[in-house]
Each structure stands twice: as structure tokens, then as C-alpha cells.
């Protein structure tokens, strides 16, 4: 799941136009975001909830996508709909 989850976080963050630095500042650690996105660590429950809140992704959608129960979720960025799979 680690590979799938870091891909979801990276893709969604980029679609939102948020840098690793900005996301890291919002949750308290840029290096943690980098390690998560590079597959070196998994986010804590608290960090994952914060990341999902900041990226406006329901945590249930995140898990369904990460565990491939749902093929994709829709990310809405100022009127643009984009699928993440």
C-alpha cells in the first residue's frame, strides 16, 4: 500500500498546486512529506488525517483508492475535475 498511498498524496498535492514545503509547513514537517512521497515512511494516522483535510480528500476515499476498492476519486480544482487513480 505504501507505493499507492504516496502516489495518491503526491498527485493530489500537485493538482492542488501545493508544494511539498507548503504542505510540510501546514502539518509541521516538510521532510515528513518528502519521506512519505518517496516511499520511505508511512504517515501516522494523525498526519494522514491532516494531509487529507488540507488536500480536501475524504479519508474514506483515500483508503478506498489506496486499497483499490475504488479505482479513482475526483479532485476538484477551481472548476476543473481531475481523476486520480
Residue pairs with C-beta under 8 A, 6 or more apart in sequence:
1 66
1 67
2 39
2 42
3 39
4 65
4 66
4 67
4 68
5 36
5 42
5 43
5 62
5 66
6 36
6 37
6 38
6 39
8 62
8 65
8 66
8 84
9 33
9 36
9 37
9 43
9 51
9 55
10 37
11 84
12 55
12 57
12 75
12 84
13 19
13 20
13 23
13 33
13 37
13 55
15 75
15 77
15 82
15 84
16 55
16 56
16 75
16 77
17 77
18 54
18 55
20 30
20 33
20 34
20 37
21 30
23 30
23 33
23 51
23 54
23 55
24 30
24 31
24 32
24 33
24 34
26 50
26 54
27 33
27 47
27 50
27 51
27 54
32 41
32 43
32 47
33 51
35 41
36 42
36 43
36 47
36 51
43 51
48 59
48 62
49 59
52 58
52 59
52 62
56 76
57 73
57 75
61 70
61 73
62 73
63 69
64 70
64 73
65 71
65 72
65 73
65 84
65 85
71 85
72 83
72 84
72 85
73 83
73 84
74 81
74 82
74 83
74 84
75 81
75 82
75 83
75 84
76 82
